[in-house]
Amino acid sequence: MANGSGFSAEQTEHNLPLPFRDRQQEIVITLIRGLNEGAFMERLVGGAQRMAAGLGVRLIELEGNGEQAAMSQLVAEAIQQGVHGIIVSHGVGELLLPAVRLALDAGIRVVSIDTVIDHSAVPEIEQDDLAIGLLIGKSLALRHNGEARVIYINDDVYAPLVKRDRLWQDVKWRYSGLYELTQIRSVTSTAMVSTTQALGAALRDYPEANVVLAMWNELANGALDAIEQAGQGERIEVYGVDCTDADIQRMVAPGSPWVATVATDAAAMGRLAVRTLAALLAGEAVPKYLLVEPVLITQEFLRAGRIGSMDELVRALPTLAESEFMWFNWMELLLERNGQVMPLLNTRVVEALRETEASLRVMVAQQRQLIDTITELSTPVVPVHDHILILPLIGTIDSRRSTQIMDSLLASVQQHQAYFVIIDITGVPLVDTAVAGHLMQAIRAVKLLGAECVIVGVSPEIAQTIIGLGIDVQGLTARGTMQDGIAYALARQGLRQRAAPQP
Amino acid sequence: MANGSGFSAEQTEHNLPLPFRDRQQEIVITLIRGLNEGAFMERLVGGAQRMAAGLGVRLIELEGNGEQAAMSQLVAEAIQQGVHGIIVSHGVGELLLPAVRLALDAGIRVVSIDTVIDHSAVPEIEQDDLAIGLLIGKSLALRHNGEARVIYINDDVYAPLVKRDRLWQDVKWRYSGLYELTQIRSVTSTAMVSTTQALGAALRDYPEANVVLAMWNELANGALDAIEQAGQGERIEVYGVDCTDADIQRMVAPGSPWVATVATDAAAMGRLAVRTLAALLAGEAVPKYLLVEPVLITQEFLRAGRIGSMDELVRALPTLAESEFMWFNWMELLLERNGQVMPLLNTRVVEALRETEASLRVMVAQQRQLIDTITELSTPVVPVHDHILILPLIGTIDSRRSTQIMDSLLASVQQHQAYFVIIDITGVPLVDTAVAGHLMQAIRAVKLLGAECVIVGVSPEIAQTIIGLGIDVQGLTARGTMQDGIAYALARQGLRQRAAPQP
C-alpha cells in the first residue's frame, strides 16, 4: 500500500510500466457517453476524472447526447486526434462495433461501460445485474417472511432490466408465498409519468397489494408519486433499484414507503473504467468482464446513519465505494506521486484493522515505557555537597509519582548519608490537598531517617493554597531559593558537625 | 459491544430478558440432527455448543442417524424431558411436522436448519443456495472470460441442489459463451464413487471440456478422483461448492485442478441456530427465513494465505465466520458474563477500524505530549549557589533532546548569571559520537557566555568510549562527583571573586 515511507522518485519511475514512465509524453484518454445528463452520469464522470488525475492521465469528455451515430462519429474523431484510449459508456454495442474496430486497428485501447461490445479485446464494465435482481428480490422476500402480494414494475427493453427480471422470477419460485398480482410495463421514454398513471390504476384494481417492486429508480420514483397521490403510503412498501442523491432524499423522507434499494456507486464504475484502460495501456492482463458488486441499502440504514447523499452513503458503506478490480502496485505509486491516497478496498479492511490494532498495541507499549521514563526522570535526587541532597521537582505530581518520589528520596537519603534534603517545588504547577499531603508525608519520613527537609521555590499562590487547605506547616523549614536552601543547610551542617562528638 | 468497562452485575441482570435473568433455572435446549457424522456436522455442532455456552444455555445433542422416524421420536422424547427449545437439523420437513406441532403445542420453541418446516412459528436457517449458485457460476464465467466448455455435475433430489442449479441456468443464459457439454446426475447414496465413474466416461466422450462444475463437495471430490485417474489435471479446472478441512487440503494440493469453491461456515450455522432459539425464548421478533451468506473461496487465496483448515480460513476471511443475524444487546451481556468475547461482525469491521484509528490518533497525540514532558523534565538546570548551576542529565540523549538541553542551558546561564555549570552524566547510559559532540558543543557555547563547564559522573567505560572516539578533551574540566564539582566551582569562584576588581 502507498504509505508515508514511500519510494524515492527514481524507484517510483523504475516500477512504472513504460507508457507511464515518461512524464513528458502525456497519456490522453477520452470518455464518449451515450447517456444524457443525470445524477448517475455526473457521478460516473466525476469518478473517472478523479481516477485519471490520480494516474496522471488526461481525460477528455465527449457527449454523444444519446444518439448512436453521434457516438460512432466521436470515436472516429478520437482516432483522428490520436488519443491513447477510449471509454464508451451507455451505447448500443452493435452500432458502435465498426467504429470500435477502427480504433482497435489504430492501436487504441477501448473499454466499455454498460455497453455490450462483441470483441474479446474490449473489456466490459457493468453493474452485476443478476446480483441486483437477487439482492432486491431476496430483501423483499425476507422482510415479508416469504409472503407478499406484489405489483411488479419492469421493462424488457434494456438488457440490465431483463437480467434483473430473471432473478426476480427465481426469487418468486423459491418463496412460494410471493404472489405477483400484475406487472406494469412502462413506455421507457417517459418512464416515470407512465408508471405513475399505470400504478394508480393497479392500486385501485389490487387493493390487496402490499409491495411494489420497481427495477430501476425512474420506475421507483414514478411509483412513489402514484402511491402518494393515492394516499397509500401506509399500506404499500416500495423496493427499488439504483441510488442517487435525490433517491436517498425520497427514501428518508418522513412516511416514505421506499424501504430498500440495491445499487452500485456510479463513481466506482467510472474509476474502474479508467483503471481498466490504464491497465490495458500498461500491458496488464485484463479480463473480458468486470462486474461491479451492488449493495443493499435500506431505509433504516439511511435514517439511522442520518445519510442524505451519495457521498455520505459511500463514507458509511465503504463496500459500495470502490471496486476491488484492476488495482496494480504501480497505480498506487502513481496515486502517491499525484498526491492521492490509495482507497481502502473492502478486501483490505480487515487487514487494515489488524495493522491498525498492531500499531495501537505498539503505541500502548511505547506509552508505558515513556511513562516509566517520565517517572524515572522526574525524581532526580542529586547530592550537591557532603550530606546535602537536592530534589528539584518538575511537573504535575499524581499519587503514582509521589510514591515513586518517596521511594527514591528515602533510598537516596540512606545511600548518601544525607543530613539535609532541599526540595525545590518551583517547577510544580499545582499544589492540591493530595500533593501537599504527599509532600508532608515525605518530609516526616525523611525526619525518621535522621535528616531534615527544606522546601524552596514556594510561590505566593502556592503558599496561600497550602494555608487555605489547612495543612499543618509547623516544623516545616522553608527558604526562598535553592541557593538560600543550600546556604541554610551548609550553615546548619557546620553547627551539626561542630555539635557532634569529636573522634 | 461488550467491552472492558462493562456493566455491573445488577445492571446486566436488569438488561436481560426474563428467562435468562434467573440463573437458578437453567435453560435447556436440544439439537436433533438427521445427518450422520462428517466434517460439516462436526463444525455445526461445535459452533452451536460454543454459542450455547456463551449464552449460558445447556445444549443436549441427539442423533437421528438419518432416519426421519427416529428424529420424530427424539422430538417426542425432548417434549417429555421438558426442554425449552429444539433445533432440528437436516431432516425432512413434512415427516417432522407432526412432532414439531406437538412441541409447539407444549410451548417449546423450535428452529430448523436446512429443513423446510411449513409453520410460521418455526424459523428456517439455511445457506443461501441461490447465492451459492450465482457465486460459483459467475466465478466460472468471469475466470474464463465468458467462454468455457463445461461438464456439469448436479442432482435434483435435494432442494439446495435444485436451487443452485437454477442459478447456474441463469449464468449460462447470461454468458452465451458457456457451453454445457453434458450433465452427470449421481446416485446420491454413493455420490462420490458414481461421480468418479461417470466423469471418467465423460472426460473421454468430451475431450474439448475444460471445466467441471460440481454443485456439492462430495461431487467435487468424486470429480477430482476421476480427473486424477485420467491424468487430466492440466486440462480441466474444477469449480465446487462447500468447504471442509479435507476440501481445503485437496484445493491447495500441488497441481490440484479445484480452483474455486463457494461455502458458508457450518459453525456459523450452528451458532445462528442457537441464537435464534434464544431470541425466541426471550420473546424477540424473529423472521421466518435466516439465510447465511456464502463466500467465494479461491485456490489462489488459500495458497497465498497458506490456509490449510477451516479455522485458518475463518481467521483470514471473517466475513465467512459469523452471521450478522440475531444479535441482541442482551446476548453481548451474556457473552461477557460467560467470559466470551463478542465476535467482530462484518458490518462492524469498518466501524471497528474507525474506532481503532481514532484511538491511534489519540495515542499519537498523547505520545507527543509525553515526549514533550520528557524533554522538559530531562533538562533540570538548577542553581545551587550564587553563580553555580547544576545540570543532572538522565536518560538517552538524541539530537532533538540535545538541542533542547543546549537551549535550556544557555538561557539558564544568562538568567542566573552563572560562572559555573556542573554537568552530571551519571544518569546517561550511552555516550556515542553524537552525544559526545553535542556535549562538547554545549561546553564551548557556555564558554562564549563567560562561564565554565565541569563534567562529573564519567564512568570508566564512558571515559574509554570518549577517548576511543577521538574526541578532543583538551580544556575540559572533569571531576568525579557532583560534590567534587561543586567544591571545585566554589573554590574557583572564590579565586574569581577575589580576582575581580573591588567595587
Interface residues (C-beta under 8 A of the other chain):
Chain A: S120 D128 L130 A131 L134 K138 A141 L142 R143 N145 G146 K163 R166 L167 D170 V171 W173 R174 Y175 P287 K288 Y289 L291 P318 V349 V350 A352 L353 T356 E357 S359 L360 M363 V364 Q366 Q367 L370 I371 T373 I374 E376 L377 S378 P380 V382 P383 V384 H385 D386 I390 P392 I394 G395 D424 G427 T481 M482 Q483 I486 A487
Chain B: S120 D128 L130 A131 L134 K138 A141 L142 R143 N145 G146 K163 R166 L167 D170 V171 W173 R174 Y175 P287 K288 Y289 L291 P318 V349 V350 A352 L353 T356 E357 S359 L360 M363 V364 Q366 Q367 L370 I371 T373 I374 E376 L377 S378 P380 V382 P383 V384 H385 D386 I390 P392 I394 G395 D424 G427 T481 M482 Q483 I486 A487
